[in-house]
């Protein structure tokens, strides 16, 4: 919730701060993070440089690399804003690129030591005792020798606390001011054993159809300030196969969210902050984040519980068209609650762990996530540079194919000062009003990608969503009206989930390109209409969905889509490229087999492949035996012959050529212009396999303990044209 005192200061801030940003500046530098499949972090093979220059249509000169492995290029000559935006879109649409962005002119901002704060929090210097480090090299460190060396570099005794992926969290014996903690981090980066180091700071929630409350939800339908949700729903209302992670305060029970919540996790490591009697555990329920005056180190006044995660979840996925309550952006997607904020907010080490786990990546001490998210919403943050461990985590998540929507922040300042909004690769969302203007509290600037409804002013112009009437601990489910960039980001997250339901093969870069290129212009006369301070425009979910070509309509010339189905009672997958079978499964067997939304491409007629293409037929076996009742597909001639020779009467060859694909080499590397299709085996007597091109699905199957069952370290079954 936004404080009145802050509202009174906004005009003064704007008069002094917005003018410098309004002037158009030529772009002379771009920063690019390559997909790890294209090159290791910080590396630039000659062939990759040639590809990037071809995509950019410009000469790129490598100037430097970041500590997290991004490549910074100079452009000669420089480009205006329009030309550079087109260049970035071409780069982002290529699968070899995780993210691409322009680099602001002038010196790189130094690490900020400001407290991570929300619009409803007082300022304060703060203190801490933890640091996040990534060490050079991949070997397990020998802490007996390394820890004394690092302690000597820092001039303070350090202890190992825990590990998050490639990052180690070290602690000091006592808390020190954040400014000193940042100095320690800088000292540690001078040690050759350290790739990067960041102080661990604190983050806070960014507060400030026939559904009975739908008329109150102007953000969905208002012709000026809304997101054109009804137009989007005409094309897609969502898929239960898409998970949206809400990295926030957790979740409370609400009828609007019944049947929509996946098993999540609580990553708050500090017991008093967690406020639930324990540290990290498998219960992401929100016990309340209320504070008494003086509870937090900055001396902030008492605050009631926010139920922030519940509010955000309702905006994304409230049960819709049920003649009650509100409508969610996505009618079918599942919410994955990941709790990282509690009393007095949360810390970035917990947030990094939560984001990694949300995408299905391993986190020490936490069980594997069986439902990795394709979309992650982070309505949190504050005034600090992007922690390098956070950037590393974002890069890893993007490499899995997941999109990250982030609130720009509520400080009415430049979004480049607010993390994780200032991290590369995320979709940074500013808040707009019902009138299509910048909300008074919203951050702005070149780092903003686009704006979406966050509300402002009168109650009728604020955002309505799910909440709870408990002042401290959970009470009864209810609804509330709020304002904040926290509630702009979920509109983008919900739109992204609808886009994935329409085309599961989209990359994060393609999602960003679509939502920014289809954004509506700001109304004439608004602050955002000039100066480029509010991103590409206002989110228009309807036009974004219209510009998302469905998976089945995206097949390369000569190929057809291979459609995947799932049978829940047997936990079995099936796929077919035959139009008659597809129709039969979609109609007669619709109560047994449901489409998963996953699609790849293949040939059914070899004559339609480019001349000289080395195609391989995929044979299909079935077994009607009660204890099996399954199908097996293989692109290996030897496997096909083995099945026929060794399992007569058990497995029957239905067709020697269900469709035609490309083969990888023995290490699982696919030919140029094709993508790997990963193969998994369920390791059960019923012998079912799953094939997927989706890295999020691949992570899901690994976490479900299905065995990689193909060639190379990643288990490639065959290759599909891109």
DARAFEN-V542349 format. One record per residue. N is the residue number from 1. RES is the residue in three letters. SS is DSSP state (h for helix, s for strand, l for the rest). PHI is phi as a letter, one per 30 degrees, with the letter a starting at -180 (999 if undefined). D_LAST is the distance of its C-alpha to the last C-alpha in Angstrom with 2 decimals. Layout:
N & RES & SS & PHI & D_LAST
N & RES & SS & PHI & D_LAST
This chain:
1 & UNK & l & 999 & 46.12
2 & UNK & l & d & 47.11
3 & UNK & l & d & 50.66
4 & UNK & h & e & 53.07
5 & UNK & h & d & 54.07
6 & UNK & h & d & 50.54
7 & UNK & h & e & 50.27
8 & UNK & h & d & 53.46
9 & UNK & h & d & 52.03
10 & UNK & h & d & 48.81
11 & UNK & h & d & 50.31
12 & UNK & h & d & 51.96
13 & UNK & h & d & 48.75
14 & UNK & h & d & 46.86
15 & UNK & h & e & 49.50
16 & UNK & h & c & 49.24
17 & UNK & h & c & 45.58
18 & UNK & l & d & 43.56
19 & UNK & h & e & 45.01
20 & UNK & h & d & 43.53
21 & UNK & h & d & 40.01
22 & UNK & h & d & 40.46
23 & UNK & l & d & 40.59
24 & UNK & l & d & 37.40
25 & UNK & l & b & 36.56
26 & UNK & l & d & 34.51
27 & UNK & s & c & 31.61
28 & UNK & s & c & 31.99
29 & UNK & s & b & 29.86
30 & UNK & s & b & 26.43
31 & UNK & s & c & 25.32
32 & UNK & s & b & 21.81
33 & UNK & s & c & 20.72
34 & UNK & s & d & 17.88
35 & UNK & l & d & 15.74
36 & UNK & l & e & 17.66
37 & UNK & l & d & 14.78
38 & UNK & l & d & 15.00
39 & UNK & l & a & 18.81
40 & UNK & l & d & 21.86
41 & UNK & l & e & 23.72
42 & UNK & l & i & 25.76
43 & UNK & l & c & 24.24
44 & UNK & l & b & 22.78
45 & UNK & l & d & 21.75
46 & UNK & h & e & 22.41
47 & UNK & h & d & 18.90
48 & UNK & h & d & 17.69
49 & UNK & h & e & 20.57
50 & UNK & h & d & 19.66
51 & UNK & h & d & 16.13
52 & UNK & h & d & 17.85
53 & UNK & h & d & 20.52
54 & UNK & h & d & 18.25
55 & UNK & h & d & 16.55
56 & UNK & h & d & 20.07
57 & UNK & l & i & 21.77
58 & UNK & l & a & 24.65
59 & UNK & l & d & 26.33
60 & UNK & s & c & 25.80
61 & UNK & s & c & 28.54
62 & UNK & s & d & 28.27
63 & UNK & s & c & 31.36
64 & UNK & s & a & 31.19
65 & UNK & s & b & 29.32
66 & UNK & l & d & 30.10
67 & UNK & l & d & 31.43
68 & UNK & l & c & 28.30
69 & UNK & l & j & 26.09
70 & UNK & l & d & 24.94
71 & UNK & s & c & 25.22
72 & UNK & s & c & 27.54
73 & UNK & s & c & 27.42
74 & UNK & s & c & 30.03
75 & UNK & s & c & 29.29
76 & UNK & s & b & 31.62
77 & UNK & s & d & 32.82
78 & UNK & s & d & 32.41
79 & UNK & s & b & 30.71
80 & UNK & l & d & 32.00
81 & UNK & h & d & 30.57
82 & UNK & h & d & 28.68
83 & UNK & h & d & 27.00
84 & UNK & h & d & 26.15
85 & UNK & h & d & 24.62
86 & UNK & h & d & 22.28
87 & UNK & h & d & 21.46
88 & UNK & h & d & 20.73
89 & UNK & h & d & 18.42
90 & UNK & h & d & 16.30
91 & UNK & h & d & 16.28
92 & UNK & h & d & 15.64
93 & UNK & l & d & 12.52
94 & UNK & l & c & 10.84
95 & UNK & l & d & 9.58
96 & UNK & l & d & 12.21
97 & UNK & s & c & 14.91
98 & UNK & s & d & 16.64
99 & UNK & s & a & 19.16
100 & UNK & s & b & 20.99
101 & UNK & s & a & 24.48
102 & UNK & s & d & 27.49
103 & UNK & l & c & 30.49
104 & UNK & l & d & 33.84
105 & UNK & l & d & 36.47
106 & UNK & l & j & 39.43
107 & UNK & l & d & 39.92
108 & UNK & l & d & 37.62
109 & UNK & l & d & 39.18
110 & UNK & l & d & 41.10
111 & UNK & l & e & 40.53
112 & UNK & l & d & 42.19
113 & UNK & l & c & 44.78
114 & UNK & l & d & 45.13
115 & UNK & l & d & 45.15
116 & UNK & l & d & 42.04
117 & UNK & l & b & 43.45
118 & UNK & l & c & 42.83
119 & UNK & l & d & 44.55
120 & UNK & l & c & 47.10
121 & UNK & l & c & 48.02
122 & UNK & l & d & 50.72
123 & UNK & l & d & 50.04
124 & UNK & l & a & 51.16
125 & UNK & l & d & 50.70
126 & UNK & l & i & 49.91
127 & UNK & s & b & 49.88
128 & UNK & s & a & 47.81
129 & UNK & s & b & 47.89
130 & UNK & s & b & 44.31
131 & UNK & s & b & 41.85
132 & UNK & s & c & 38.18
133 & UNK & s & b & 37.45
134 & UNK & s & c & 34.58
135 & UNK & s & c & 35.97
136 & UNK & l & d & 34.78
137 & UNK & l & i & 33.31
138 & UNK & l & c & 31.91
139 & UNK & l & d & 35.07
140 & UNK & l & d & 37.12
141 & UNK & l & d & 39.91
142 & UNK & l & c & 43.50
143 & UNK & h & d & 45.04
144 & UNK & h & d & 48.58
145 & UNK & h & c & 48.38
146 & UNK & h & d & 45.69
147 & UNK & h & d & 47.10
148 & UNK & h & d & 50.50
149 & UNK & h & d & 48.84
150 & UNK & h & d & 46.77
151 & UNK & h & d & 49.88
152 & UNK & h & d & 51.83
153 & UNK & h & d & 49.25
154 & UNK & h & d & 49.30
155 & UNK & l & i & 53.04
156 & UNK & l & b & 52.70
157 & UNK & l & d & 52.34
158 & UNK & s & c & 48.84
159 & UNK & s & b & 47.80
160 & UNK & s & d & 44.45
161 & UNK & s & c & 43.62
162 & UNK & s & a & 40.19
163 & UNK & s & c & 36.63
164 & UNK & s & b & 33.43
165 & UNK & l & i & 30.40
166 & UNK & l & c & 31.00
167 & UNK & s & c & 33.73
168 & UNK & s & c & 37.43
169 & UNK & s & c & 39.86
170 & UNK & s & c & 43.33
171 & UNK & s & b & 46.47
172 & UNK & s & c & 49.78
173 & UNK & s & d & 53.04
174 & UNK & s & b & 53.77
175 & UNK & s & d & 51.95
176 & UNK & s & b & 52.29
177 & UNK & s & e & 51.59
178 & UNK & h & e & 47.94
179 & UNK & h & d & 48.88
180 & UNK & h & d & 50.19
181 & UNK & h & d & 47.17
182 & UNK & h & d & 44.93
183 & UNK & h & d & 47.28
184 & UNK & h & d & 46.96
185 & UNK & h & d & 43.16
186 & UNK & h & d & 43.53
187 & UNK & h & d & 46.03
188 & UNK & h & d & 43.76
189 & UNK & h & d & 40.97
190 & UNK & l & d & 43.51
191 & UNK & l & d & 43.52
192 & UNK & l & d & 41.23
193 & UNK & l & d & 40.18
194 & UNK & s & c & 38.62
195 & UNK & s & d & 35.20
196 & UNK & s & a & 35.98
197 & UNK & s & b & 38.43
198 & UNK & s & b & 38.79
199 & UNK & s & d & 41.67
200 & UNK & l & d & 40.90
201 & UNK & l & c & 41.82
202 & UNK & s & c & 42.06
203 & UNK & s & b & 39.89
204 & UNK & s & b & 40.97
205 & UNK & s & d & 39.69
206 & UNK & l & d & 39.17
207 & UNK & l & d & 41.71
208 & UNK & l & h & 43.82
209 & UNK & l & 999 & 37.57
210 & UNK & l & c & 40.79
211 & UNK & l & d & 40.97
212 & UNK & l & d & 44.50
213 & UNK & l & c & 43.60
214 & UNK & h & e & 40.70
215 & UNK & h & e & 43.04
216 & UNK & h & d & 43.44
217 & UNK & l & c & 39.71
218 & UNK & h & e & 39.66
219 & UNK & h & d & 36.55
220 & UNK & h & d & 34.54
221 & UNK & h & b & 36.06
222 & UNK & l & e & 38.37
223 & UNK & l & d & 37.58
224 & UNK & l & c & 38.28
225 & UNK & l & c & 37.32
226 & UNK & l & d & 35.14
227 & UNK & l & c & 31.37
228 & UNK & l & h & 31.27
229 & UNK & h & e & 30.34
230 & UNK & h & e & 31.66
231 & UNK & h & d & 29.24
232 & UNK & h & d & 26.34
233 & UNK & h & d & 27.88
234 & UNK & h & d & 27.98
235 & UNK & h & c & 24.19
236 & UNK & l & a & 23.74
237 & UNK & l & c & 26.40
238 & UNK & l & j & 24.29
239 & UNK & l & b & 23.28
240 & UNK & l & d & 25.34
241 & UNK & l & d & 22.25
242 & UNK & l & c & 21.76
243 & UNK & s & c & 24.22
244 & UNK & s & c & 25.63
245 & UNK & s & d & 27.70
246 & UNK & s & c & 30.90
247 & UNK & s & d & 32.12
248 & UNK & s & a & 35.68
249 & UNK & l & d & 39.18
250 & UNK & l & j & 38.22
251 & UNK & s & b & 38.82
252 & UNK & l & c & 41.89
253 & UNK & l & d & 42.45
254 & UNK & l & a & 42.01
255 & UNK & h & d & 41.93
256 & UNK & h & d & 39.09
257 & UNK & h & c & 36.88
258 & UNK & l & d & 38.03
259 & UNK & l & i & 35.23
260 & UNK & l & c & 32.68
261 & UNK & s & c & 33.35
262 & UNK & s & d & 31.58
263 & UNK & s & d & 33.50
264 & UNK & s & c & 33.32
265 & UNK & s & a & 35.21
266 & UNK & s & c & 37.96
267 & UNK & l & c & 37.33
268 & UNK & l & d & 40.57
269 & UNK & l & d & 42.35
270 & UNK & l & c & 45.66
271 & UNK & h & e & 47.88
272 & UNK & h & d & 49.89
273 & UNK & h & d & 46.82
274 & UNK & h & d & 45.16
275 & UNK & l & i & 48.37
276 & UNK & l & b & 47.75
277 & UNK & l & i & 49.96
278 & UNK & l & a & 47.27
279 & UNK & l & c & 44.51
280 & UNK & l & d & 40.95
281 & UNK & s & a & 40.57
282 & UNK & l & d & 38.46
283 & UNK & l & c & 40.08
284 & UNK & l & d & 38.38
285 & UNK & s & d & 41.19
286 & UNK & l & c & 42.67
287 & UNK & l & d & 46.41
288 & UNK & l & j & 47.09
289 & UNK & l & b & 46.93
290 & UNK & l & d & 50.34
291 & UNK & s & b & 52.46
292 & UNK & l & c & 56.17
293 & UNK & l & e & 57.48
294 & UNK & l & i & 57.14
295 & UNK & l & d & 54.68
296 & UNK & l & c & 52.08
297 & UNK & l & d & 52.90
298 & UNK & l & d & 52.94
299 & UNK & l & i & 55.74
300 & UNK & l & d & 53.80
301 & UNK & l & d & 55.70
302 & UNK & l & d & 55.23
303 & UNK & s & b & 52.12
304 & UNK & l & d & 51.39
305 & UNK & l & d & 48.25
306 & UNK & l & c & 45.22
307 & UNK & l & h & 43.08
308 & UNK & h & d & 40.25
309 & UNK & h & d & 37.43
310 & UNK & h & d & 38.66
311 & UNK & h & d & 38.74
312 & UNK & h & d & 35.16
313 & UNK & h & d & 33.94
314 & UNK & h & d & 35.72
315 & UNK & h & d & 34.06
316 & UNK & h & d & 30.60
317 & UNK & h & b & 31.30
318 & UNK & l & e & 34.89
319 & UNK & l & e & 35.39
320 & UNK & l & c & 35.21
321 & UNK & l & i & 37.01
322 & UNK & l & c & 39.56
323 & UNK & l & i & 42.61
324 & UNK & l & a & 43.27
325 & UNK & l & i & 42.57
326 & UNK & l & c & 39.55
327 & UNK & l & c & 36.00
328 & UNK & l & c & 32.97
329 & UNK & l & d & 29.83
330 & UNK & l & c & 27.82
331 & UNK & l & d & 29.75
332 & UNK & l & b & 28.09
333 & UNK & l & e & 26.33
334 & UNK & s & c & 28.14
335 & UNK & s & c & 29.88
336 & UNK & s & c & 29.82
337 & UNK & s & d & 33.06
338 & UNK & s & b & 33.19
339 & UNK & s & d & 36.70
340 & UNK & l & b & 37.27
341 & UNK & l & c & 40.04
342 & UNK & s & b & 43.62
343 & UNK & l & e & 47.10
344 & UNK & l & i & 47.06
345 & UNK & s & j & 43.26
346 & UNK & s & a & 41.16
347 & UNK & s & c & 40.14
348 & UNK & h & d & 36.93
349 & UNK & h & d & 36.88
350 & UNK & h & d & 36.74
351 & UNK & h & d & 34.12
352 & UNK & h & e & 31.87
353 & UNK & h & d & 32.33
354 & UNK & h & d & 31.66
355 & UNK & h & d & 28.39
356 & UNK & h & e & 27.08
357 & UNK & h & d & 28.29
358 & UNK & h & e & 26.86
359 & UNK & l & d & 23.29
360 & UNK & l & j & 24.29
361 & UNK & l & d & 25.03
362 & UNK & l & d & 28.29
363 & UNK & l & b & 31.52
364 & UNK & l & e & 34.71
365 & UNK & l & i & 37.23
366 & UNK & l & c & 34.95
367 & UNK & l & d & 33.52
368 & UNK & l & e & 29.75
369 & UNK & l & d & 28.25
370 & UNK & l & d & 27.23
371 & UNK & l & b & 25.49
372 & UNK & l & e & 23.29
373 & UNK & l & d & 22.83
374 & UNK & l & d & 19.73
375 & UNK & s & b & 22.25
376 & UNK & s & b & 25.28
377 & UNK & s & c & 28.27
378 & UNK & s & b & 30.85
379 & UNK & l & c & 33.85
380 & UNK & s & a & 35.89
381 & UNK & s & k & 36.80
382 & UNK & s & l & 39.43
383 & UNK & s & d & 40.70
384 & UNK & l & a & 39.37
385 & UNK & l & d & 36.84
386 & UNK & l & d & 33.54
387 & UNK & l & e & 34.41
388 & UNK & h & d & 32.32
389 & UNK & h & d & 31.88
390 & UNK & h & d & 30.52
391 & UNK & h & d & 28.02
392 & UNK & h & e & 27.02
393 & UNK & h & d & 26.56
394 & UNK & h & d & 24.49
395 & UNK & h & e & 22.15
396 & UNK & h & d & 21.83
397 & UNK & h & d & 21.24
398 & UNK & h & d & 18.53
399 & UNK & h & d & 16.76
400 & UNK & l & d & 16.92
401 & UNK & l & j & 15.09
402 & UNK & l & c & 18.47
403 & UNK & s & c & 19.99
404 & UNK & s & b & 23.62
405 & UNK & s & c & 26.09
406 & UNK & s & b & 29.41
407 & UNK & s & d & 32.78
408 & UNK & l & d & 33.96
409 & UNK & l & j & 37.47
410 & UNK & l & c & 40.84
411 & UNK & l & c & 42.94
412 & UNK & l & h & 42.94
413 & UNK & l & b & 41.86
414 & UNK & s & d & 38.98
415 & UNK & h & d & 35.90
416 & UNK & h & d & 35.39
417 & UNK & h & c & 38.31
418 & UNK & s & b & 36.87
419 & UNK & s & c & 34.59
420 & UNK & l & d & 31.96
421 & UNK & l & e & 31.51
422 & UNK & l & c & 31.65
423 & UNK & l & d & 29.02
424 & UNK & l & d & 25.82
425 & UNK & l & j & 22.53
426 & UNK & l & d & 24.34
427 & UNK & s & c & 24.83
428 & UNK & s & c & 28.54
429 & UNK & s & c & 30.37
430 & UNK & s & d & 33.86
431 & UNK & s & c & 36.22
432 & UNK & s & c & 37.33
433 & UNK & l & c & 40.33
434 & UNK & l & d & 40.97
435 & UNK & l & d & 41.92
436 & UNK & l & i & 38.55
437 & UNK & l & c & 40.13
438 & UNK & s & d & 39.67
439 & UNK & l & d & 41.33
440 & UNK & l & e & 44.39
441 & UNK & l & c & 43.36
442 & UNK & l & d & 39.68
443 & UNK & l & d & 38.43
444 & UNK & s & a & 36.91
445 & UNK & l & j & 35.75
446 & UNK & l & d & 32.81
447 & UNK & l & d & 31.02
448 & UNK & l & d & 30.82
449 & UNK & l & d & 27.48
450 & UNK & s & a & 28.94
451 & UNK & s & c & 31.87
452 & UNK & s & b & 32.33
453 & UNK & s & e & 35.54
454 & UNK & l & b & 37.70
455 & UNK & l & i & 41.05
456 & UNK & l & a & 44.33
457 & UNK & l & i & 47.96
458 & UNK & l & d & 49.55
459 & UNK & h & e & 48.72
460 & UNK & h & d & 47.24
461 & UNK & h & c & 44.74
462 & UNK & l & c & 43.50
463 & UNK & s & c & 40.69
464 & UNK & s & c & 41.55
465 & UNK & s & a & 40.02
466 & UNK & s & d & 40.95
467 & UNK & s & a & 43.53
468 & UNK & s & b & 46.56
469 & UNK & l & c & 50.28
470 & UNK & l & d & 51.19
471 & UNK & l & d & 52.76
472 & UNK & l & c & 52.18
473 & UNK & l & d & 50.96
474 & UNK & l & e & 48.89
475 & UNK & l & c & 50.94
476 & UNK & l & c & 49.82
477 & UNK & s & d & 46.49
478 & UNK & s & a & 46.81
479 & UNK & s & b & 45.11
480 & UNK & s & b & 45.49
481 & UNK & s & c & 44.84
482 & UNK & s & b & 43.60
483 & UNK & l & b & 42.18
484 & UNK & l & l & 39.86
485 & UNK & l & d & 36.48
486 & UNK & h & e & 35.97
487 & UNK & h & c & 35.60
488 & UNK & h & d & 33.41
489 & UNK & h & e & 30.54
490 & UNK & h & d & 30.31
491 & UNK & h & d & 29.74
492 & UNK & h & d & 26.55
493 & UNK & h & d & 25.61
494 & UNK & h & d & 26.29
495 & UNK & h & d & 24.23
496 & UNK & h & d & 21.20
497 & UNK & h & d & 21.78
498 & UNK & h & d & 21.90
499 & UNK & h & d & 18.58
500 & UNK & h & d & 16.97
501 & UNK & h & d & 18.86
502 & UNK & h & d & 17.32
503 & UNK & l & b & 13.68
504 & UNK & l & d & 13.33
505 & UNK & l & c & 9.77
506 & UNK & l & d & 11.38
507 & UNK & l & c & 12.10
508 & UNK & h & e & 15.82
509 & UNK & h & d & 15.57
510 & UNK & h & d & 14.10
511 & UNK & h & d & 16.90
512 & UNK & h & e & 19.44
513 & UNK & h & d & 18.49
514 & UNK & h & d & 18.82
515 & UNK & h & d & 22.10
516 & UNK & h & d & 23.65
517 & UNK & h & d & 22.78
518 & UNK & l & c & 24.08
519 & UNK & l & d & 27.16
520 & UNK & s & d & 30.47
521 & UNK & l & d & 32.92
522 & UNK & l & d & 35.87
523 & UNK & l & e & 39.05
524 & UNK & l & e & 41.34
525 & UNK & l & i & 44.05
526 & UNK & l & d & 42.27
527 & UNK & h & e & 42.00
528 & UNK & h & d & 38.21
529 & UNK & h & d & 38.25
530 & UNK & l & b & 39.16
531 & UNK & l & j & 38.37
532 & UNK & l & i & 34.80
533 & UNK & l & c & 36.12
534 & UNK & l & c & 34.37
535 & UNK & l & i & 30.71
536 & UNK & l & d & 28.68
537 & UNK & l & l & 30.67
538 & UNK & s & c & 31.33
539 & UNK & l & e & 28.63
540 & UNK & l & b & 27.94
541 & UNK & h & d & 26.04
542 & UNK & h & d & 26.42
543 & UNK & h & d & 24.75
544 & UNK & h & d & 22.00
545 & UNK & h & d & 21.23
546 & UNK & h & d & 21.56
547 & UNK & l & c & 18.89
548 & UNK & l & c & 16.45
549 & UNK & l & d & 14.49
550 & UNK & l & d & 14.52
551 & UNK & h & e & 11.71
552 & UNK & h & d & 13.20
553 & UNK & h & c & 13.26
554 & UNK & l & c & 9.70
555 & UNK & l & d & 8.46
556 & UNK & l & e & 7.28
557 & UNK & l & e & 10.65
558 & UNK & l & j & 12.36
559 & UNK & l & c & 10.49
560 & UNK & s & b & 12.01
561 & UNK & s & d & 11.56
562 & UNK & s & c & 13.04
563 & UNK & s & c & 15.56
564 & UNK & s & c & 17.25
565 & UNK & s & b & 21.01
566 & UNK & s & b & 23.58
567 & UNK & s & c & 27.25
568 & UNK & l & d & 29.23
569 & UNK & l & d & 32.53
570 & UNK & l & c & 31.08
571 & UNK & l & h & 28.24
572 & UNK & s & c & 25.97
573 & UNK & s & c & 22.34
574 & UNK & s & b & 21.31
575 & UNK & s & b & 18.20
576 & UNK & s & a & 18.15
577 & UNK & l & c & 16.33
578 & UNK & l & d & 19.80
579 & UNK & h & d & 20.83
580 & UNK & h & d & 24.43
581 & UNK & h & d & 23.82
582 & UNK & h & e & 21.77
583 & UNK & h & d & 24.78
584 & UNK & h & d & 27.20
585 & UNK & h & d & 25.68
586 & UNK & h & d & 25.51
587 & UNK & h & c & 29.16
588 & UNK & l & d & 31.38
589 & UNK & l & c & 29.80
590 & UNK & l & d & 28.91
591 & UNK & l & d & 31.69
592 & UNK & l & c & 30.40
593 & UNK & l & c & 26.58
594 & UNK & s & c & 24.72
595 & UNK & s & d & 21.08
596 & UNK & s & d & 19.63
597 & UNK & s & j & 17.01
598 & UNK & s & d & 14.22
599 & UNK & s & b & 11.49
600 & UNK & s & b & 8.53
601 & UNK & s & b & 7.81
602 & UNK & s & a & 9.94
603 & UNK & s & c & 12.55
604 & UNK & l & c & 16.15
605 & UNK & l & b & 17.56
606 & UNK & h & e & 16.92
607 & UNK & h & d & 18.56
608 & UNK & h & d & 15.71
609 & UNK & l & d & 13.36
610 & UNK & l & e & 13.81
611 & UNK & l & e & 17.17
612 & UNK & l & i & 17.49
613 & UNK & l & d & 14.23
614 & UNK & l & d & 15.64
615 & UNK & s & d & 14.86
616 & UNK & s & b & 16.50
617 & UNK & s & d & 18.03
618 & UNK & s & c & 18.17
619 & UNK & s & c & 21.78
620 & UNK & s & b & 23.09
621 & UNK & s & c & 26.48
622 & UNK & s & b & 28.60
623 & UNK & s & b & 31.89
624 & UNK & l & d & 34.30
625 & UNK & l & d & 36.72
626 & UNK & l & e & 37.75
627 & UNK & l & d & 36.97
628 & UNK & l & c & 33.43
629 & UNK & l & h & 32.19
630 & UNK & s & b & 28.58
631 & UNK & s & b & 25.60
632 & UNK & s & b & 23.91
633 & UNK & s & c & 20.67
634 & UNK & s & a & 20.11
635 & UNK & l & c & 18.09
636 & UNK & l & c & 21.10
637 & UNK & h & e & 23.75
638 & UNK & h & d & 26.40
639 & UNK & h & d & 25.72
640 & UNK & h & d & 25.87
641 & UNK & h & d & 29.16
642 & UNK & h & d & 30.47
643 & UNK & h & d & 30.05
644 & UNK & h & d & 31.85
645 & UNK & h & d & 34.60
646 & UNK & h & c & 35.35
647 & UNK & l & b & 34.95
648 & UNK & l & d & 36.59
649 & UNK & l & i & 37.82
650 & UNK & l & c & 35.58
651 & UNK & l & c & 32.02
652 & UNK & s & c & 31.49
653 & UNK & s & d & 28.77
654 & UNK & s & d & 27.60
655 & UNK & s & a & 25.17
656 & UNK & s & d & 24.02
657 & UNK & s & b & 20.80
658 & UNK & s & d & 19.45
659 & UNK & s & a & 16.09
660 & UNK & s & b & 14.40
661 & UNK & s & b & 11.68
662 & UNK & s & c & 11.24
663 & UNK & l & c & 13.69
664 & UNK & l & d & 13.92
665 & UNK & l & d & 17.10
666 & UNK & l & d & 20.10
667 & UNK & l & c & 19.25
668 & UNK & l & i & 15.90
669 & UNK & l & d & 13.98
670 & UNK & l & c & 10.74
671 & UNK & l & d & 10.45
672 & UNK & l & e & 9.26
673 & UNK & l & i & 5.83
674 & UNK & s & b & 4.78
675 & UNK & s & b & 5.76
676 & UNK & s & d & 9.32
677 & UNK & s & c & 10.81
678 & UNK & s & d & 14.30
679 & UNK & s & c & 17.36
680 & UNK & s & b & 20.63
681 & UNK & s & b & 24.06
682 & UNK & l & d & 26.75
683 & UNK & l & h & 29.58
684 & UNK & l & b & 31.84
685 & UNK & l & d & 33.80
686 & UNK & l & d & 31.77
687 & UNK & l & h & 28.78
688 & UNK & l & c & 25.70
689 & UNK & s & b & 22.15
690 & UNK & s & b & 19.18
691 & UNK & s & c & 15.49
692 & UNK & s & a & 13.18
693 & UNK & l & c & 10.04
694 & UNK & l & d & 12.30
695 & UNK & h & d & 14.46
696 & UNK & h & d & 17.27
697 & UNK & h & d & 17.45
698 & UNK & h & e & 17.41
699 & UNK & h & d & 20.35
700 & UNK & h & e & 22.02
701 & UNK & h & d & 22.10
702 & UNK & h & d & 23.49
703 & UNK & h & d & 26.08
704 & UNK & l & d & 26.97
705 & UNK & l & i & 27.69
706 & UNK & l & d & 25.29
707 & UNK & s & d & 24.87
708 & UNK & s & e & 21.70
709 & UNK & l & b & 21.78
710 & UNK & l & b & 19.35
711 & UNK & s & c & 19.19
712 & UNK & l & i & 19.76
713 & UNK & l & d & 21.05
714 & UNK & l & c & 18.27
715 & UNK & l & i & 18.47
716 & UNK & s & d & 15.15
717 & UNK & s & d & 15.52
718 & UNK & s & a & 12.70
719 & UNK & s & b & 9.04
720 & UNK & s & b & 6.24
721 & UNK & s & d & 3.81
722 & UNK & l & d & 0.00
